[in-house]
Amino acid sequence: MKNIKAVIFDMDGVIIDSEPIYFQIQKKVFDKLGFYVSDEEYNTFIGLGVRTMWERLKSFRILSQSIEELIKLNNKMILDFFKEYQEIQTIPYFRKFLNSVLKEGMKVAVASSTSKATIKVILEKLNLLKPFDVIISGEEVKNGKPAPDIFLETARRLKLPSESCIVIEDSANGVIAAKNAKMKCIGFSNPNSGSQNLSKADRVIKCFSEINISDLKLL
């Protein structure tokens, strides 16, 4: 893939090691609504859009709230937490890898299932708002991951064909979404993202120090 023009990053579990934090917040949301979700069940939600998650939960739990009300509550509790949270750090070697991509002249984007407001708060705290050409949330597309919508829309905003984009994802849902978008995908094996099947990825890494620009062009 020598004509690579852009790298698209998922945020949670790729840029920041946030899945354990999210699970604690989500537990509070679930508790507030009066039901329990096991670790195993929650792992199947990682990478999904928040709408898809609540559609699944509402399909086999008795919840009086509408999907829109559940999404609004969920996003507010997450946003409120990250506004106050001061310990956000990037995944090791992420900044070094990002800088090498930028130095090569490639475009970079964030495509995350998280709400746009939360994405911006997190990236601003990390001083990472400016480098990205496109920042897109799952709430901006019709279908969440594993549907390809978010990556196809990212490519459209980047003004690039899907085939010239590489996605870096830590979840099975995200990898499937990338492949459904006809993009190459690097699976980021993050132990804090639960037991994720990344076998459909073109390559799997455990650390950003394992890849460089030459590796991307060989995919």
C-alpha positions, -999 to 999 in steps of 0.1 A, spaced: 0 0 0 25 26 -12 -1 53 -18 -11 57 18 -22 93 25 -38 92 59 -38 75 93 -71 73 111 -70 67 149 -96 55 172 -93 74 204 -102 52 234 -77 24 239 -55 38 211 -47 74 219 -55 71 256 -59 40 278 -94 49 287 -115 17 286 -111 10 324 -122 46 331 -152 42 308 -162 10 324 -163 26 359 -184 55 345 -207 32 327 -212 11 359 -224 43 375 -248 49 346 -261 13 348 -264 15 386 -284 48 383 -308 30 359 -310 -1 382 -293 -29 363 -260 -48 362 -236 -55 333 -208 -80 337 -173 -75 325 -178 -100 297 -209 -83 284 -194 -49 286 -164 -61 265 -188 -67 236 -198 -31 237 -162 -17 233 -159 1 200 -196 2 195 -214 35 190 -233 46 221 -266 43 203 -260 7 193 -250 -1 228 -282 12 242 -303 -4 215 -288 -37 225 -293 -31 263 -329 -19 258 -338 -49 237 -334 -73 266 -338 -51 297 -369 -32 309 -360 5 306 -386 32 306 -363 58 290 -361 63 253 -329 56 234 -324 94 231 -328 99 268 -304 71 276 -278 85 252 -281 120 266 -277 107 302 -247 85 292 -229 113 273 -235 138 301 -220 116 328 -189 108 307 -184 144 297 -188 156 333 -162 131 344 -136 141 318 -141 178 324 -128 173 359 -103 144 353 -67 156 354 -47 124 349 -52 119 311 -21 107 294 -14 93 259 -6 57 252 32 51 254 50 61 221 18 75 206 31 110 203 63 98 187 44 78 162 20 106 154 49 130 149 65 106 124 33 104 104 29 142 104 66 146 94 59 123 64 32 147 53 3 123 58 -31 135 70 -43 123 104 -78 119 118 -97 107 149 -127 86 144 -143 76 178 -176 63 190 -174 88 219 -194 120 218 -179 149 200 -179 171 231 -159 144 251 -135 139 223 -127 176 222 -123 178 260 -99 149 260 -78 160 230 -76 196 244 -63 184 277 -37 164 258 -28 194 237 -37 173 206 -66 192 190 -44 210 164 -26 181 147 -57 164 135 -72 173 101 -105 156 109 -122 147 142 -154 128 139 -177 112 165 -200 82 161 -229 105 168 -223 122 134 -231 91 113 -261 69 110 -247 35 119 -220 29 146 -191 5 144 -189 -23 132 -207 -6 103 -182 13 81 -200 47 83 -176 65 105 -145 56 85 -162 63 52 -173 97 64 -137 104 77 -123 96 43 -148 118 27 -139 147 49 -102 141 43 -110 141 6 -93 108 1 -103 74 -12 -108 47 14 -80 26 -1 -54 53 8 -63 53 46 -50 31 74 -70 27 106 -56 19 140 -82 3 163 -82 -16 196 -116 -33 193 -131 -61 173 -160 -39 163 -136 -12 151 -114 -35 131 -145 -49 113 -157 -14 106 -124 -5 90 -123 -36 69 -159 -30 58 -148 4 47 -121 -12 25 -93 2 46 -62 -14 59 -62 -18 96 -37 -22 124 -51 -38 155 -38 -23 187 -38 -50 213 -46 -32 246 -51 -56 275 -74 -30 291 -98 -31 262 -109 -66 272 -106 -98 252 -108 -83 217 -106 -105 186 -83 -85 163 -76 -113 138 -92 -95 109 -66 -67 112 -38 -66 86 -13 -65 115 -16 -65 152 8 -46 175 11 -42 213 30 -9 213 35 20 189 72 15 191 66 -17 170 56 2 138 71 30 116 62 47 83 79 20 63 57 -6 79 26 13 70 36 15 34 41 -23 32 6 -31 44 
